[in-house]
Amino acid sequence: MISKRKLINAIFVFSFPWYGYGAYSLMAQGFAIGIFLCALPFLAIIAFYILDLLYRRSVTPLVNAKFYWVLASLTSISASVFLGLHYQSPVINQANGLLLIVLFYAPFLSSVIVQVYNRDDPDFDMAWLMMKGFMAYLVFNLLGMAIGMRNLLHFFPGRASPPFAMGIYDTAHILSMVNLMLLFYLRDFKADPMRWFMLAAMYMVDMGIILSINSRLSFMIFLILTVLFITQAMRALRGLFTVSLFTMPLMMSFALLIYEILSLPFFVAIMERVDKEDVTTFNGRTYIWTAIADWVRDDRRGLIFGNGYNGQYHLRLLEGVAKLWGEPGSYRLHCHSAFLEMLVDQGIVGILLMYGVYWFGYSFYRKEYMNNARMAPLYAAFVYMMFAWQIDIVGYAFYSGFCMVMLMMGPVVMKPKEPQQTGLLREIPA
């Protein structure tokens, strides 16, 4: 008979490739269907837990105050959907808007429930459980590529095109996070040689896909963090969270230096696209970022509480960029930065709430890393997202980076284990 814990863990692992299937369905069957499918495994975990609670009398939370901070952040992005509906954004309606809100909450709550069911298991390893999910995600995409499927959201001829993802660059970010985690598991060959070879093969396959996708931004972040972790310099590094807050202005300030580095023969050979204007504008992203900066400096409508989901279109901030790129309308554009997207949509309140989420996660996983604890590999993935969300959309809304951050917040919001506590709530005797 399968235990509740094993069933919950299996659904959690299954949610990784299924999220990719939802991403594919988003383009093949429609936005609402895709979003619903992405949320489905997480909803199954939540529904199972609610049914399980019907057989208990439980009142005392086992979560800490950070749990409510994360909920506040999720409420902020959810409120932006309602505001976007009020402003009649053409990219959402009542049906897919409500499904988006469900998807915002479901991964985080399901991750908390995973901690609940594994609370009494001394061998539970959240990092390895997520790695199993990533393995399933990779195999699912490889099978799709093998039978000739391609990504329907974002595709370039001649480059790798994992079909089950929110665009090929989304995959590059996810696989970069995975390979940073794998650095921890590839340290000890003698402990389990067969597993080492399996994970080393996974690392090489991931690297091949990353290079083929040719996402320069994700590769730069990945390369820098790889060096810091391999050399153990990450242990001595201070102020990393503060540095991450200035990722965008630092990159824009050193654009020419970045171009000179990418022009070196080694990078030209592996990155292929090293056009000066393309690199120094980060594939045109600086046009968008400058337009948002002009709004902050000169306009500031909705700066405190935001302008709702797809707020840039409500303000018509990117009309000039849309004309430059030959787009039929700016409603289809996003800010190419989760940070700026949240700032426009949710305002200063929303962005401060999200900064708190990243700070709590960073502090928690840094302790795990410094103590060589089981969840240390997740520190590498979390640090990657601290930088990536500043300069790409991967950390926003329904994109996979936002989902991964919320999954990683599950362990962060749990109180330390105490005697006679068996779930999210303490059981009260009948």
Disulfide bonds with the S-S distance in Angstrom:
none
